[in-house]
Amino acid sequence: MEQKPGWTYKFVESLNMQIAINNFTGILYTEDKVKYSLEEQRLLQKIDFELPLPVHIVKKVFGGTIVSL
């Protein structure tokens, strides 16, 4: 993942890919271009962004919003 100013990057073991969090909006993107809202990012932060891969795949395929963990 190309690193750009204004973003924070982290490797997530459970997804085996990097994520990028916008320092201003809090929106999170994964290397495979899945977008997580600020509210979802806040939920994921509680578990150090170690989102279960099946949940990520469902979001990638069907969209939707994570409302709780």
Rosetta constraint file for C-alpha pairs under 8 A:
AtomPair CA 1 CA 18 HARMONIC 6.97 0.50
AtomPair CA 1 CA 31 HARMONIC 6.21 0.50
AtomPair CA 3 CA 7 HARMONIC 7.42 0.50
AtomPair CA 3 CA 9 HARMONIC 7.44 0.50
AtomPair CA 6 CA 22 HARMONIC 6.18 0.50
AtomPair CA 6 CA 23 HARMONIC 5.44 0.50
AtomPair CA 6 CA 24 HARMONIC 7.35 0.50
AtomPair CA 7 CA 20 HARMONIC 6.05 0.50
AtomPair CA 7 CA 21 HARMONIC 5.41 0.50
AtomPair CA 7 CA 22 HARMONIC 4.54 0.50
AtomPair CA 7 CA 23 HARMONIC 5.29 0.50
AtomPair CA 8 CA 20 HARMONIC 5.55 0.50
AtomPair CA 8 CA 21 HARMONIC 5.12 0.50
AtomPair CA 8 CA 22 HARMONIC 6.49 0.50
AtomPair CA 8 CA 23 HARMONIC 6.55 0.50
AtomPair CA 9 CA 18 HARMONIC 6.64 0.50
AtomPair CA 9 CA 19 HARMONIC 5.65 0.50
AtomPair CA 9 CA 20 HARMONIC 4.59 0.50
AtomPair CA 9 CA 21 HARMONIC 6.47 0.50
AtomPair CA 10 CA 18 HARMONIC 5.43 0.50
AtomPair CA 10 CA 19 HARMONIC 5.43 0.50
AtomPair CA 10 CA 20 HARMONIC 6.70 0.50
AtomPair CA 11 CA 16 HARMONIC 7.22 0.50
AtomPair CA 11 CA 17 HARMONIC 5.69 0.50
AtomPair CA 11 CA 18 HARMONIC 4.16 0.50
AtomPair CA 11 CA 19 HARMONIC 6.29 0.50
AtomPair CA 12 CA 16 HARMONIC 5.78 0.50
AtomPair CA 12 CA 17 HARMONIC 5.68 0.50
AtomPair CA 12 CA 18 HARMONIC 5.83 0.50
AtomPair CA 12 CA 19 HARMONIC 7.00 0.50
AtomPair CA 12 CA 49 HARMONIC 6.61 0.50
AtomPair CA 12 CA 50 HARMONIC 6.02 0.50
AtomPair CA 13 CA 17 HARMONIC 6.99 0.50
AtomPair CA 13 CA 50 HARMONIC 6.79 0.50
AtomPair CA 14 CA 50 HARMONIC 5.48 0.50
AtomPair CA 14 CA 51 HARMONIC 6.29 0.50
AtomPair CA 14 CA 52 HARMONIC 6.06 0.50
AtomPair CA 14 CA 53 HARMONIC 6.12 0.50
AtomPair CA 15 CA 50 HARMONIC 7.45 0.50
AtomPair CA 15 CA 51 HARMONIC 7.10 0.50
AtomPair CA 15 CA 52 HARMONIC 7.26 0.50
AtomPair CA 15 CA 53 HARMONIC 5.54 0.50
AtomPair CA 15 CA 56 HARMONIC 7.88 0.50
AtomPair CA 17 CA 30 HARMONIC 7.21 0.50
AtomPair CA 17 CA 31 HARMONIC 6.17 0.50
AtomPair CA 18 CA 30 HARMONIC 6.16 0.50
AtomPair CA 18 CA 31 HARMONIC 5.73 0.50
AtomPair CA 19 CA 28 HARMONIC 6.79 0.50
AtomPair CA 19 CA 29 HARMONIC 5.68 0.50
AtomPair CA 19 CA 30 HARMONIC 4.37 0.50
AtomPair CA 19 CA 31 HARMONIC 6.10 0.50
AtomPair CA 20 CA 28 HARMONIC 5.59 0.50
AtomPair CA 20 CA 29 HARMONIC 5.27 0.50
AtomPair CA 20 CA 30 HARMONIC 6.31 0.50
AtomPair CA 20 CA 31 HARMONIC 7.90 0.50
AtomPair CA 21 CA 26 HARMONIC 5.80 0.50
AtomPair CA 21 CA 27 HARMONIC 5.69 0.50
AtomPair CA 21 CA 28 HARMONIC 4.37 0.50
AtomPair CA 21 CA 29 HARMONIC 6.52 0.50
AtomPair CA 22 CA 26 HARMONIC 4.99 0.50
AtomPair CA 22 CA 27 HARMONIC 5.50 0.50
AtomPair CA 22 CA 28 HARMONIC 6.44 0.50
AtomPair CA 25 CA 38 HARMONIC 7.06 0.50
AtomPair CA 26 CA 37 HARMONIC 7.44 0.50
AtomPair CA 26 CA 38 HARMONIC 5.02 0.50
AtomPair CA 26 CA 41 HARMONIC 6.98 0.50
AtomPair CA 27 CA 35 HARMONIC 7.21 0.50
AtomPair CA 27 CA 36 HARMONIC 6.00 0.50
AtomPair CA 27 CA 37 HARMONIC 5.06 0.50
AtomPair CA 27 CA 38 HARMONIC 4.92 0.50
AtomPair CA 27 CA 41 HARMONIC 6.75 0.50
AtomPair CA 28 CA 35 HARMONIC 5.81 0.50
AtomPair CA 28 CA 36 HARMONIC 4.99 0.50
AtomPair CA 28 CA 37 HARMONIC 6.51 0.50
AtomPair CA 28 CA 38 HARMONIC 7.23 0.50
AtomPair CA 28 CA 41 HARMONIC 6.25 0.50
AtomPair CA 29 CA 33 HARMONIC 5.86 0.50
AtomPair CA 29 CA 34 HARMONIC 5.51 0.50
AtomPair CA 29 CA 35 HARMONIC 4.63 0.50
AtomPair CA 29 CA 36 HARMONIC 6.21 0.50
AtomPair CA 30 CA 34 HARMONIC 5.35 0.50
AtomPair CA 30 CA 35 HARMONIC 6.82 0.50
AtomPair CA 34 CA 59 HARMONIC 7.73 0.50
AtomPair CA 34 CA 60 HARMONIC 5.95 0.50
AtomPair CA 36 CA 40 HARMONIC 5.71 0.50
AtomPair CA 36 CA 41 HARMONIC 6.17 0.50
AtomPair CA 36 CA 65 HARMONIC 7.91 0.50
AtomPair CA 37 CA 41 HARMONIC 6.05 0.50
AtomPair CA 38 CA 42 HARMONIC 6.20 0.50
AtomPair CA 39 CA 43 HARMONIC 6.51 0.50
AtomPair CA 40 CA 44 HARMONIC 6.18 0.50
AtomPair CA 40 CA 65 HARMONIC 7.28 0.50
AtomPair CA 40 CA 66 HARMONIC 5.92 0.50
AtomPair CA 40 CA 67 HARMONIC 7.09 0.50
AtomPair CA 41 CA 45 HARMONIC 5.99 0.50
AtomPair CA 41 CA 49 HARMONIC 7.92 0.50
AtomPair CA 42 CA 46 HARMONIC 6.82 0.50
AtomPair CA 43 CA 47 HARMONIC 7.46 0.50
AtomPair CA 43 CA 68 HARMONIC 7.04 0.50
AtomPair CA 43 CA 69 HARMONIC 7.16 0.50
AtomPair CA 44 CA 48 HARMONIC 6.35 0.50
AtomPair CA 44 CA 49 HARMONIC 4.66 0.50
AtomPair CA 44 CA 50 HARMONIC 7.19 0.50
AtomPair CA 44 CA 51 HARMONIC 6.78 0.50
AtomPair CA 45 CA 49 HARMONIC 5.22 0.50
AtomPair CA 47 CA 51 HARMONIC 7.53 0.50
AtomPair CA 51 CA 55 HARMONIC 7.07 0.50
AtomPair CA 51 CA 56 HARMONIC 6.91 0.50
AtomPair CA 52 CA 56 HARMONIC 6.60 0.50
AtomPair CA 53 CA 57 HARMONIC 6.17 0.50
AtomPair CA 54 CA 58 HARMONIC 6.22 0.50
AtomPair CA 55 CA 59 HARMONIC 6.28 0.50
AtomPair CA 56 CA 60 HARMONIC 6.10 0.50
AtomPair CA 57 CA 61 HARMONIC 6.14 0.50
AtomPair CA 58 CA 62 HARMONIC 5.76 0.50
AtomPair CA 58 CA 63 HARMONIC 7.17 0.50
AtomPair CA 59 CA 63 HARMONIC 4.48 0.50
AtomPair CA 59 CA 64 HARMONIC 6.07 0.50
AtomPair CA 59 CA 65 HARMONIC 7.51 0.50
